[in-house]
Amino acid sequence: MKAENLIRAASGTRVRHLVYISVVGADRVPVKSGIDRAMFGYFASKRAAEQIVINSGLPWTILRATQFHDLLLTVAQAMMKMPIMPVFAGFRFQPVDSSEVAARLVELTLGDPAGLVSDLGGPRIDKMSDLMRTYLRAQGKRRLILPVWLPGRAARAHRAGANLTPYHTDGKRTWEEFLADHEACHE
């Protein structure tokens, strides 16, 4: 596991503060079944890495962030290649800009170890279908959006909002602003 390698390397030095980036919901998205692992194994791996950091004996800070705009863009670009755009039924996301997360990580790194700090989420919570519609409009494309129901406990947790942090809408840059800036860079 990469976290173990990081801890091993840091333990042999005079590291005063280890800062780790994780994902909102790492502690709330249950990854038990094969279906859960296939779709949401990332949450389990982030939670396991958090535990390694916590148990390392090193001074630490963990920041959990919601999904980055860039991840949703990658998903949207891949799905737009199909004539029908499948979206996870009942899923909502709170996309945050990676530069805002990076700035928060710098701030935390320069500070004292703080343990698990407040989550960092984007400025708004939107349905996945709405995020994909916004992307399609920005591209001047049309696709039929087809809700797909995902089985499993992890998917149920997502539908219930386990991947969201409604009380920490600290990010400022919206999905629409990100898309506009992304398009302007690629013209």
Secondary structure, DSSP 4 states (H G I P E B T S, - for coil): -HHHHHHHHHHTTT---EEEEEETTTTTS---SHHHHHHHHHHHHHHHHHHHHHTTSS-EEEEEE--BHHHHHHHHHHHTTSSEEEEETT-EE--B-HHHHHHHHHHHHHS---EEPPPB--S--EEHHHHHHHHHHHHT---EEEEEPPPSHHHHHHHTTTT--TT-------HHHHHHHHHHHT-
